[in-house]
Every structure is written in structure tokens, then in C-alpha cells.
């Protein structure tokens, strides 16, 4: 009898404890939400009616037009003047912020927002050049569903730690002239065979050009797909004197076979993706590639590429990454930059950006996190014939550790750059 009373009493206490814990959890969540709302209200109050100097690559007409559209939107919403500072290389902005830090300019920086990822994020993070702990507090960040979408929390394998807000996703996309070849190579090995059978009809931009480096990273990752797990793991680790030769030797062996079959016998390399596109338009090349898939149909519409161009994804994998925007630690308009970053992450802005005719940049938002009305914004129309078909990318390849960029560039210059 006493035992029954004991267990009944214990059960009541247990239920009370459980109920108390549940109430405590909801209280903490409610408090956290209240704090986030209060923080964002302060950001909105301080960030309106300011200018934001957005340092971003300016080499694509469609992307530039999208940024101009975004500028019009934040002007209407917050009375923010979004000024696009067009860069040929993101490292220009990194150097500017580093120079300002060296000059002890810690509060009046000229860069408010920067389009960034990979090696440049690693460099800015290493030197303490980025504002911390803000990106994951943006109201629209919740739509990225980070628990089930960890790519928005890592940049080339490095944790973003709230220093970057995801903006979009991109993959290396190939395109070809159907009048020159009816069966383009679908894998790296087939590209080598195709180049031998069609000498001078393919090449890639000289590194450190971003697009040329992307091709070399794609080749490196594919060449190690059948390596043992320990060797593959080194791609996600910093490059050093001990592992560089072991990791990169397969790449040099491949390039030694490929280069004699390239445009101008691999003795001269183009300088950029734009030059590669021109060579295809001039029918000197038959196959090209880009990291901005919408660039292809846009170029066809502008008559910068022939109507016979078609896009495709490599079957052995597409080098892919998430790109971000970040705020320098000394930005003059930090709150205003956060308002812009949050707008760029909104369903409306992400849906507009994903339209093939606008940019075609894949959204970082997870559809199940959106309302039915928000999901409706992403409905697509018939794409241009030269555009990359939907769901073409069957396999994505992760970017290697950012330190491999310098290792590849140094090794390439030593072996192939002397005569350039």
C-alpha cells in the first residue's frame, strides 16, 4: 500500500517536472525570439536611409542587372542607396579592407557588403576582417533550413560562424556548339579522348582566373574519385609541403596528356571566360564552360554565341558551391548592409534571381520551409533551348579546401606558365 502511494506520488512529481521542463523550453524559445525581434527592430531603425557600397564581381551583364533590380527594391523598402562597385576579382575588395585595417581604420571602412566565398572568405576570416555573429540572425535565414541544409553553414569546408549570409548556389556548366560536335564529352576522361580526336577545339583560361581554376579543381576532384579514403580526405585539409605532391601529381599527369591537344597546342592560354566565349562564337573552339549557367542563353540572345549552342552538366560530377555575402568588420553601414543581405535572402528576391531570364542562380532556400504562396514564386516557365535543362546536375562535387587554390596556381605556373 505504501509502495503504491510512493509510486503514485513519484509519478505526479515526474509529470510535474516534465511539464515544468516543457514550459521552461518554450519560455527560453519565446525569450530568444523576442530578443531576435528586438535586435532586428534596432537594425531596421538604424539601417534605413543610408548608402551601402556593395563590392561584387561585375563581369556578367545579367548579374549586374539583377543587382540593379535589388537596388531598386531596397530603395523602395528601406530608402537605402545600394551602390554596386564592380570588381574584376574579389581579392581587390579583400586587399582594400586589409589596407584599411593596417591603417587603423576600424570604423569607417569603404566596403559595406561583399560578394564572397572560398579562398577570399578564408583569407578575410583568418585576418579578422569580417563582422561576426549576424548572418544566422537575419529573419529570412530560417528559410534556408540550416539543420537539413548544412551547405549554408560552410564555405569550401570552413564553418561560416555567422560571418556570411548565403546568397545562391552555382555549378560548373559546360556548353557546346551542336554544329561542331553532336556528342560532347560527358566525363573528364572522355574530354581527354575528345580533345585528342578534335585537337585545338578546347581549352581553359589560365589560372588564377576563377573559371580556369574551377576547371582545374573539377579535374582534381574527379581524378581522386577512386583514390583511397585517406587521400581523398586530404582535399578537405590544408595544403602543406607533405601532402601537396601526393594530391596534385595526378592533376599534372592528366594535364600533361591534355595540353598538347588544346587550342594553340596548349602553348598559350586565354585570360578569361569572356575570351573563351568569343573563341566559341568565332568557331575556334567547340566546347566551353561557365560557373554562371544563365550566361549561356543570355549570350545567345545577345548574339554573342550562336543559336546552335547547348548547355550540359558533366556526368562524373559538377563542381558546386554556395556563394555568400559578408560584411567587413569595419563597414561604415553595418546595419544597412544587414538589411540588404536579408532582402537578398528573401523568397521574393531568391525566386526572381532563379528565373533563367534574370540570372538562373539556384536558390539557397528550402521549399518545405516556405508557405504555399512563397513556393508559388518559384514556378518556372519554358527555358531557352540553350539553357541548362532542369535537374541536369545529377552529382555535385564539393570544393576542396581553399588552400589548394594557391597550391594549384603555384604548381601550374611552375610547370606551364613560364612561356605565357
N, C-alpha and C positions, 0 to 999 in steps of 0.2 A: 504494500500500500504506500509506504513511504517512498519506495523506489519509483512508483508510478507518478507520485506528486513531484518528485525530484525531476524526472524527465519532462513532465508537463511544464514545470517552471522553467527548466532549461530551454525547452522548445520555444516558450514565449519570449524568453530573453534573446534567443538566437534570431527569431523573426524580427524582434525589435532592432537588433544590431544590423541585420540585413537591410531593414527599412531605413535605418539611420544612415548607413553607408550609401545607399542609393540616393537618399536626399542630399548627402554631402557631395556626391559626384555631380548631381545636377546643379547644386549650388556653385561648385567650382566652375563648371562649364558656363553657367549663367554669368558668373563674375568675369570669366575670361572673355566671353562675348561682349559684355558691357565695356570692358577695358579696350577691346579692339575697336568697338564702335566709337568710343570716346576718342581714341587715338586718331581714327580716320577723320572724325569731325574736325579735329585740330589740323590735320594735314590739309583738308579741303579749305578750311578757313585761311590758313597761311599760304596755300599754294595758288590760289586764284589770282588773276590779274598780273601775272608775271610772264617772263620770257623763259623758254627752255631751249638751250643750244644742244641739239641732238647730232652727235658725231656718228655718222653712219656711211658705209660704203655707198658710193654714188655711181657705180658703173653699169646700172641697169635701168633703162627708161621706165619699165613697168613698176619697179620697186620705188623709184623716185616719185612716180605719180601716186603710188599708194601712200607714201609718207606725206605728200602734199594733201591728200584726202584726209588723212588723220589729223593734220594740222588744222584743217577747216573744222573738223569735229570738235577738237579740244578748244578751239577758239570760241565756238558756239556754246560749249558746255561750261567752260571754266574761264573764258576770256584769256586763255594762255596763247602766247605767240610762240609756236613751235618752229624753230629755225633749223633747217636741215643743213648741216655742214658736211658737204660731200667729200668723202675720203677715197683715195685710190688704194689705201692699205690701212687697216685698223691700227696698226702699230704707230701710225702718226699721232693718233689721239693718246695712246699709251705713253709715248715719249713726251707729249705735252704735259700730261698730268705729273709724270715723274720729274720733269724740269721744274714744275711749279712747287712740288714738294721740296726739291733741292733748294729752291729759293725761299723756303719757309712761307709759301703762300698756302695756308691751311684752311682758309675760309672763303676766298674769293676766286675759286677756280673758274676757268673759261669753259670747261666741259661739264654740262649738266647731266647728259644722258649719252650712253654709248652702246652701239650695237656690237656685241662681242661674243666670242666663245673660244674654246680650245686654248691654244698657246698664249693668246693675249690675256685670257682670264687667269691662267696660271701665273703669268708674269705680274699682273696687277695685284692678284691676291698675295703673292709672295712678298711684294714690296709694300703691302698695306695701303694700296691706292684706292680701295673700294669701300663704299658705305656698307656697313654690316646690318644684318638683322632687320630687314624691311620687306623683302620681296614676298615672303610667305605670309605677311600680314595684309597684303593687298586684298580687298574684298573679292575680287574676281579670281584670286588664286585657288579658291576652293573648287572651282570648276575643272581644275587640272587633275583632281582626284589623286594627289601625290602618293597615297598609300598603295594604289594599284597602278601607278604610273611613275615609277621612280626615276625615269629619264629626266623629269623636270627638276630633280634634286641633284643631278650630277652633270658636270660639264667635262667631256672627254675623260671620264672616270674620276674626276675630282669633285668632292661634295661642294655644293654652292654656298651652303651655310647662310642662306638668306641674303646673299650679296648680288644675286641675279634673278630677274623675273623672266620666265620662259616666254618666247615670242612666236616661235614656229619650228617646224621640222623640215628637213630637206634631205634629199638623197642624190647620189651621183647618177645622173641620167645620160644615156648615150643617144645619139641620133645619127641617121644615115640618109644618103641620097638614094632613093629607090631606082633611079636611072643608072646609077653606077654599080650598085650591088643589090641583088634581090634577097640575099640570105646573109645578113650581118652576123658577125661572131657573137655568141651568147655567153661565152666564158673567157677567162683570161688566156687559157691555153689555146682556145680556138682563135682568139685575137692574134696570137703569135703565128699560128698557121695561116690565118687570113692575110697577115702582113707579108709573109713570105710569098704567098701567091699573088699579092697585089702590092708590090713594092712602091714606096713613095706615097701611098694613099692614106696614111695615118701618121699622126704624131701627137705630141702633147706639149703644153707650154713649159718653158724652162723654170724650174724652181729657183727662188722661193715663191713664185707665183702661186696663189692659193689653189687655182684649178689644177695646175701641174702637180703640186704637192698632193692634192686629193687623189689624183690618178696613181701616184706612187704609193700612197698609203693603202689604197684599194688593192693594188698588186701585192703589197707586202702581207696584208691580212689574208688574202686568198692563198698565197704561196705557203702560208703556215697553217692552213686549214687541216692538214693531215699530219702536222708535227705533233710530238708528244705533248701532254698537258703542261708539263713544266716549262717547255719552250714557248708554248702559246701564252702562258701566263706572263711571260716577260714583256709582252706587248703592252700590258696594262701596268707595268712597273717603270720607274725612271730609267732612262738610258744611261749607261755608265761604261767605263773602259772595259769591264769584264764581259758584259753581255752584248755590246754593240756589234762586234764582228759576227757572233753566232746568229743574231737575229737578222742582220742586214745582208749577209753573204748570199742567201737565196735570191734576194732582190737584185743584187749586182749580176748574178749569173743569168737571171732572166733578161735584164736589160742588155747585157752583152749579146744575147741572141736576138733581141728585138730591134736594137738601134740600127743595124745595117739595112733593115727593111723600111725604115721610117722615111718621111719626107726629107729630101736632100741627104739621104743616106745617114741620117742621124748625126751629121756633122754640124748642123745648125738647127736651133730650136726657136720656135715662135715665142713671143714675150707674154702673150695673154690669150684668154679665151675669145676676146673680140677678134684678135688676129686669126685665130683658128676658124672662127665663124666666117670670116672674109675669105679664107682659103677654100672653104667648102662652097661658098657662094660662087667663087671663081673656078670651081670644079677641079682645083688642085688636090683637094682631099675629098674622101668619100665618107669618112666617119669622124664624128666629133663627140664632145660630151660637155656637160654643164652641171653645176650644182643648183641651178635655178631652172627647173623643168619648164616653167612658163616662158622662159626666154625664147624657146624654140618656136612655138606658134606665134609669139609676138614678132619675132624676126621675120617669119614667113609673111605675116600680114603687112609688115613694113617693106617687103620685097628685099630684105637683107639676106634671106635664104630662099631657095627655090620651093615651089609648091610640092615638089616630089620628096621633100624631107619628111621622115617619120621618126618618132621617138620610141625608145625601148629601154628596159632595165635588164642588166646582166643576170643570167640565171644562177650564177655562182655567188650572187650577193651584191647588194648595193650599199656602198659606204654611206652611212646615215648619221645624222646628229641633230640634237636640239640646239637652236640658237637662242640667245638671250639678249636682254638689255640690262645694263648695270649703271649705277650712279657712282661717280668718283667720290672719294671721302671728303674732298674739299669743294664740291659743287656749290655754286652760288645760290642755286634754286632747288634745293633737295626736295622740298615738299611738292613743288610744281612738277618735278621730274617723276615723283611717285604717282601723281595724278595722271600723267601721260602714260606711264608704264601700266597702270591699272586699266586705262582705256584700251591700250593695245592688246590687253588680255581679255577684254570683254567679248561676249558671244557675238555681238554685232560687228566688232572690228575683226575678229577672227574669221567669221563667216565671209565677210567682204573680201578679206585677204586670200581666202582659199579659192575664190572663184578664179577659174582658169583665165578669163579675160582680164582680171585685175592683177593677180600675181600668181595664184596657184600654189601658194605656200601652205603646206599641211598644218592644220590647227593642232595646238597642244592641249585643247580641251577634250575631255572625255564625254561622249554623247550622253551616257547614262546619268551624268551629273547635271544635265541641263533639263529644263522644263520642255514640254511638248512644243510650246511656242518658240523657244530658243532653238530647239532642234530643227524646226522648220526653216530657220535662216540658212541652214547648210544644204538645202535641196539644190541639186545641180541641174544644169542644162546641158544640151548636147555639146560635147567638147569639139574643138577644132581638129581636123584629121591629122595634123602633125603633132598634136599634144600627146603626152604620155597617157596611155589608156589607164582608166581607174583600176586599182588593185594589181598593177603590173609588178610592183615590188613584192616578191614572194619571200625574200630573205634579206634581212638587213645585217650590215656589218658594223660593229661598233668602232669608233675612232680609237686608235692606240693612245697611250699616254702622251701628253703634249710634248714631252722632252724628245720624242722620236722625230719631231719636225726638224729640229736643229741637227740631230744626228744624220737624218736622211739628206738634208741640204748640204752638210759638210762633206759627206761621203760622195754625193753626186757631183759636187763642184770639183772635188779632187780627181774623180775618175773621168768626168765628161765635160767639165766646164772650162778647162784650160784653153780650149780653142775657140770658145764662144766670144 
